[in-house]
Structures are given as C-alpha cells and as structure tokens.
C-alpha cells in the first residue's frame, strides 16, 4: 500500500539521533485521540444544549406563572377600585345627610389629600410592576380602612341626630322630584334661550310631558300658577327653613294650602314659559337662599 512506503522520523532533542517508526504507529493513536476529543466535545455541547432547553422550558413556565399572578393582582386591583368607589359613595351620602341636618362633620382622621390618593398617580395601573402595584394596593387599603372607620363613626352620629330630628328630616327635600335625564346643573351657564351667561338657579331634568312630579319632602303648597319665564310654577314650603320650586309644568295635581307628603304626585312635567323642550326646572331654597339641589338628593 501507498502509506506503507512512508515512515515517521522522531528526533530526540538536539542530539541529532532519530528513531524511525512505521507511519500507522503514529497516525492511529493521533486519530483515536482526535475522535475521542470530538466525541467528548459533542457530548459536552449536547449536554449544554439540553440544559439550555430545560432552562427555556422553566423560564416559559415561570413567565406563565408570573403572567397569571399579575393578572390576578390586576383583578384584585379592580376589586379594590370598586370598593373605593363604594366607599366614596358612602362618604358623599353621609356628607349630604350632614348638610341636611346641619351636622358638623370633621375629616380629621383622613390622610392629607383625601383617601386613596396613592392610586391616582401618573403611572397607569396596567403598567405598574407587581411590587409597585402591591405597594399601591396596600396603601389604598390602609387609607380605605381609615376612611371607613371614620365614616362609620360619623354615620352613627348622623343616625342619632336623625332620630332626634325625625320630624325635621321629613321636611328636608331629599328625593328626585321626577325621573328623567339630568340635563343642566346648578350654577352659572350660558342660557340656551338668551345665549347670555347667567346663574342657573336650580337643576333641569328632561322628561316627557305629563311625567309625574313628586314632592321631595313633607310640606304645604304655597304657590301654583303661571310665573314669569318659569311658566306654570309650583312652590312648596317645607317647614320654616326649606322651600322648593318647580317650573315649566303642564298641570297641577295639588292646590295652594294643601298638605303633601314626600313622594306624593303634586304636578306634571311640561314645556311652559321660556323653555326649549319638555323638562322640569327644580330649585331648593334654604333660609331664603338658593342651594344646589344635588346636595340634598339622596336616592
């Protein structure tokens, strides 16, 4: 064979002596060593690849778990926001009762800036990290616990005052006089007829002509006839402090001097006077001064 004609010459240091070896005696061990190294390297790379794939699988599992946890945390945040809304409604309800009963409430127990301030930040909830969201939820819950404890105390005091002033409370306008769409608030606005800025003395509630108008509290009808731009107008005196006025009516269901009870039908919605559509104009007067009716409506 061709390779049998060749030999390997191995020189020992610098002595000049050499040793002759058949070609295959040197090549076979070298090839075997190379194959062994390649096999070891391939096994090592395969082992690393398997471990890497395992790590990727675990990372995918962890990402899935983290995603579920974040979604659960967002769900809990939505529940907390719902509770915050209910708590705010309770506070608003208590505030209205306090105004009606001239009850002096204090918010000394609330954190500065009001409750739930920490979730009203610039960063949207969905973009918060789990740590940020968790801290915010804990802060909200702490504030809400403080607020609810204070509101519970105030509510107990209000209930006690209501028991003492039950007759007076019956004469405080506290329900919607008509069911419809709230269309214009109390305060300064551009008059839809004159196009001038002027004080809107009550609230407007849009409803169909003939819709029943109910007394918001016990009282006596003191006025029922046409009045200036109000059209057909009714006024009810509720004790010594409150008076309510109803404008743009289409008909009266109670007469002057008649005693009425809260919820009793006293008139019908109309479009009389200076009006652009069928609606009720509703005013509340306390001690001769105009008040925002929304401060007294509980239902």
C-alpha positions as CSV (number, residue, x, y, z in Angstrom):
1,X,0.0,0.0,0.0
2,X,0.9,3.6,-0.5
3,X,1.2,4.6,3.2
4,X,3.4,1.6,3.9
5,X,6.2,3.3,2.0
6,X,6.3,6.1,4.5
7,X,7.8,6.2,7.9
8,X,7.9,8.8,10.8
9,X,11.2,10.1,11.9
10,X,11.2,11.1,15.6
11,X,14.2,13.3,16.7
12,X,15.2,13.4,20.3
13,X,16.0,16.9,21.5
14,X,19.0,18.4,19.7
15,X,21.2,15.4,19.9
16,X,20.8,14.6,16.2
17,X,19.7,11.0,16.8
18,X,16.4,9.9,15.5
19,X,14.1,7.0,15.6
20,X,12.2,5.5,12.7
21,X,8.5,4.5,13.2
22,X,6.0,3.0,10.8
23,X,3.5,5.6,9.6
24,X,0.4,3.9,11.1
25,X,2.0,3.5,14.5
26,X,1.8,7.3,14.9
27,X,-1.3,8.2,13.0
28,X,-3.7,5.7,14.6
29,X,-3.2,7.0,18.2
30,X,-3.5,10.6,17.0
31,X,-6.7,9.9,15.1
32,X,-8.1,7.9,18.0
33,X,-7.2,10.8,20.4
34,X,-8.8,13.3,18.0
35,X,-12.0,11.2,17.7
36,X,-12.1,10.9,21.5
37,X,-11.8,14.7,21.8
38,X,-14.5,15.3,19.2
39,X,-16.8,12.8,20.9
40,X,-16.2,14.4,24.3
41,X,-16.9,17.9,22.8
42,X,-20.0,16.7,21.1
43,X,-21.3,15.1,24.3
44,X,-20.5,18.3,26.3
45,X,-22.3,20.5,23.7
46,X,-25.3,18.2,23.7
47,X,-25.4,18.3,27.5
48,X,-25.3,22.1,27.5
49,X,-27.9,22.3,24.8
50,X,-30.2,20.0,26.8
51,X,-29.7,22.1,29.9
52,X,-30.4,25.3,27.9
53,X,-33.6,23.8,26.5
54,X,-34.6,22.8,30.1
55,X,-33.9,26.4,31.3
56,X,-36.0,27.8,28.4
57,X,-38.9,25.5,29.4
58,X,-38.7,26.5,33.0
59,X,-38.5,30.2,32.0
60,X,-41.6,29.8,29.9
61,X,-43.4,28.2,32.9
62,X,-42.2,31.0,35.2
63,X,-43.3,33.6,32.7
64,X,-46.7,31.9,32.6
65,X,-47.0,31.8,36.4
66,X,-45.9,35.5,36.7
67,X,-48.4,36.5,34.0
68,X,-51.2,34.7,35.9
69,X,-50.1,36.3,39.2
70,X,-50.0,39.8,37.5
71,X,-53.5,39.2,36.0
72,X,-54.7,38.1,39.5
73,X,-53.2,41.2,41.0
74,X,-54.9,43.4,38.4
75,X,-58.2,41.7,39.2
76,X,-57.7,42.4,42.9
77,X,-56.8,46.0,42.0
78,X,-60.1,46.3,40.1
79,X,-62.0,44.9,43.2
80,X,-60.2,47.4,45.4
81,X,-61.1,50.2,43.0
82,X,-64.7,49.1,43.2
83,X,-64.6,49.2,47.0
84,X,-63.0,52.6,46.8
85,X,-65.9,53.8,44.6
86,X,-68.5,52.4,47.1
87,X,-66.6,54.0,50.0
88,X,-66.7,57.3,48.2
89,X,-70.4,57.0,47.7
90,X,-70.8,56.3,51.4
91,X,-68.9,59.4,52.2
92,X,-70.9,61.5,49.7
93,X,-74.1,60.1,51.2
94,X,-73.0,61.0,54.7
95,X,-72.0,64.4,53.6
96,X,-75.4,65.1,52.2
97,X,-77.1,63.9,55.4
98,X,-74.7,66.1,57.4
99,X,-75.7,69.2,55.3
100,X,-79.4,68.4,55.7
101,X,-79.2,68.0,59.4
102,X,-76.7,70.9,59.9
103,X,-74.4,68.3,61.3
104,X,-70.8,69.4,61.8
105,X,-68.6,66.6,60.5
106,X,-64.8,66.6,60.6
107,X,-62.4,64.7,58.4
108,X,-59.5,64.9,60.8
109,X,-59.0,61.2,60.7
110,X,-58.3,61.1,56.9
111,X,-54.9,61.3,55.4
112,X,-53.9,64.6,53.9
113,X,-55.1,64.9,50.3
114,X,-58.1,62.6,51.0
115,X,-58.3,58.8,50.9
116,X,-56.9,56.6,48.1
117,X,-54.5,59.3,46.9
118,X,-51.7,56.8,46.1
119,X,-53.5,55.0,43.3
120,X,-54.2,58.3,41.5
121,X,-50.6,58.7,40.3
122,X,-49.3,59.2,36.8
123,X,-48.4,55.6,36.1
124,X,-51.4,53.6,34.8
125,X,-52.2,50.5,36.9
126,X,-51.7,48.1,34.0
127,X,-48.1,49.4,33.5
128,X,-47.1,49.1,37.2
129,X,-44.7,46.4,38.3
130,X,-46.0,43.8,40.7
131,X,-44.1,45.5,43.5
132,X,-45.5,48.9,42.7
133,X,-49.0,47.6,42.3
134,X,-48.7,45.7,45.6
135,X,-47.5,48.7,47.5
136,X,-50.2,50.9,46.0
137,X,-52.9,48.3,46.9
138,X,-51.7,48.1,50.5
139,X,-51.6,52.0,50.7
140,X,-55.2,52.1,49.3
141,X,-56.4,49.5,51.7
142,X,-54.8,51.3,54.7
143,X,-56.4,54.6,53.6
144,X,-59.8,52.9,53.0
145,X,-59.8,51.3,56.4
146,X,-59.1,54.7,58.0
147,X,-61.8,56.3,55.9
148,X,-64.5,53.6,56.5
149,X,-63.8,53.7,60.3
150,X,-64.3,57.5,60.3
151,X,-67.4,57.3,58.1
152,X,-68.9,54.6,60.3
153,X,-68.4,56.8,63.3
154,X,-69.9,59.8,61.5
155,X,-72.9,57.7,60.3
156,X,-73.7,56.5,63.8
157,X,-73.7,60.2,65.0
158,X,-75.9,61.1,62.0
159,X,-78.4,58.3,62.7
160,X,-78.6,59.5,66.3
161,X,-79.2,63.1,65.1
162,X,-81.9,61.8,62.7
163,X,-83.8,60.1,65.5
164,X,-83.8,63.3,67.4
165,X,-84.7,65.4,64.4
166,X,-87.0,62.9,62.7
167,X,-89.8,65.5,62.2
168,X,-87.4,68.0,60.8
169,X,-85.8,65.4,58.4
170,X,-89.3,64.6,57.0
171,X,-89.4,68.3,55.8
172,X,-86.0,68.3,54.2
173,X,-86.2,67.8,50.3
174,X,-84.2,64.6,49.8
175,X,-85.5,62.7,46.7
176,X,-85.7,63.3,43.0
177,X,-88.9,65.2,42.2
178,X,-89.0,63.4,38.8
179,X,-87.4,60.6,37.0
180,X,-85.6,61.6,33.8
181,X,-82.3,62.7,32.3
182,X,-80.3,65.2,34.3
183,X,-79.6,67.9,31.7
184,X,-78.3,71.0,33.4
185,X,-76.6,71.6,36.8
186,X,-76.9,74.4,39.3
187,X,-74.6,77.4,38.8
188,X,-73.5,79.8,36.1
189,X,-74.1,78.8,32.5
190,X,-74.9,80.1,29.0
191,X,-78.7,80.4,28.9
192,X,-80.0,78.3,26.0
193,X,-82.6,80.9,25.1
194,X,-80.9,84.3,25.7
195,X,-77.4,83.0,25.0
196,X,-76.1,85.0,27.9
197,X,-74.1,83.9,30.9
198,X,-76.3,83.9,34.0
199,X,-77.0,82.0,37.2
200,X,-79.0,78.8,36.7
201,X,-80.9,78.8,40.0
202,X,-81.7,75.1,40.0
203,X,-81.3,71.9,38.0
204,X,-83.0,70.8,34.9
205,X,-84.4,67.2,34.5
206,X,-85.5,66.3,31.0
207,X,-88.7,64.1,30.9
208,X,-91.7,63.6,28.7
209,X,-94.7,66.0,29.1
210,X,-97.1,64.7,31.7
211,X,-94.4,62.8,33.7
212,X,-95.4,62.9,37.4
213,X,-93.6,65.4,39.6
214,X,-93.4,64.3,43.3
215,X,-92.8,66.2,46.5
216,X,-89.3,65.7,47.7
217,X,-90.4,66.2,51.4
218,X,-93.4,66.8,53.5
219,X,-94.8,70.3,53.2
220,X,-97.6,72.7,52.1
221,X,-98.2,74.0,48.6
222,X,-97.9,77.8,48.8
223,X,-97.9,78.8,45.1
224,X,-99.4,77.2,42.0
225,X,-99.9,79.5,38.9
226,X,-98.1,81.0,36.0
227,X,-94.9,82.9,36.9
228,X,-92.7,84.9,34.6
229,X,-90.4,82.8,32.4
230,X,-91.0,79.7,34.6
231,X,-94.4,79.1,33.0
232,X,-96.7,77.1,35.2
233,X,-94.9,77.1,38.6
234,X,-95.4,75.5,41.9
235,X,-93.8,76.2,45.3
236,X,-93.9,74.0,48.4
237,X,-92.9,75.2,51.8
238,X,-91.2,72.5,53.9
239,X,-91.3,73.8,57.5
240,X,-89.6,77.0,58.4
241,X,-86.3,76.6,56.5
242,X,-86.9,74.9,53.1
243,X,-88.9,75.9,50.1
244,X,-88.8,74.1,46.7
245,X,-89.9,75.5,43.3
246,X,-90.9,73.6,40.1
247,X,-91.0,75.4,36.8
248,X,-92.3,74.7,33.2
249,X,-95.1,72.5,34.4
250,X,-98.0,71.3,32.3
251,X,-100.5,70.8,35.1
252,X,-101.0,70.9,38.9
253,X,-102.1,67.9,41.0
254,X,-102.2,69.8,44.3
255,X,-103.8,73.1,45.3
256,X,-102.5,76.0,47.3
257,X,-102.8,75.3,51.0
258,X,-102.8,71.6,50.5
259,X,-100.5,69.5,52.7
260,X,-98.4,67.0,50.8
261,X,-96.2,64.0,51.8
262,X,-92.8,63.1,50.5
263,X,-93.3,61.1,47.2
264,X,-96.8,62.4,46.6
265,X,-97.6,63.5,43.0
266,X,-98.1,67.3,43.0
267,X,-97.7,68.3,39.3
268,X,-96.8,67.2,35.8
269,X,-93.8,67.9,33.6
270,X,-94.3,70.4,30.8
271,X,-92.8,72.9,28.4
272,X,-94.4,76.2,29.5
273,X,-92.7,79.5,29.9
274,X,-89.3,80.2,28.5
275,X,-88.3,76.6,27.7
276,X,-86.8,74.8,24.7
277,X,-88.0,71.3,25.5
278,X,-90.1,69.4,27.9
279,X,-88.4,69.3,31.3
280,X,-88.6,70.2,35.0
281,X,-86.7,73.1,36.5
282,X,-86.2,72.3,40.2
283,X,-84.9,74.7,42.8
284,X,-84.2,74.4,46.5
285,X,-84.2,77.4,48.9
286,X,-83.0,77.3,52.4
287,X,-83.4,80.2,54.8
288,X,-84.2,82.3,51.8
289,X,-81.0,81.4,49.9
290,X,-80.6,79.3,46.7
291,X,-78.9,76.0,47.3
292,X,-77.7,73.3,44.9
293,X,-80.5,70.7,44.9
294,X,-77.9,67.9,44.3
295,X,-76.6,68.5,47.8
296,X,-79.9,67.2,49.2
297,X,-80.9,64.4,46.9
298,X,-80.2,61.0,48.5
299,X,-81.7,58.5,46.1
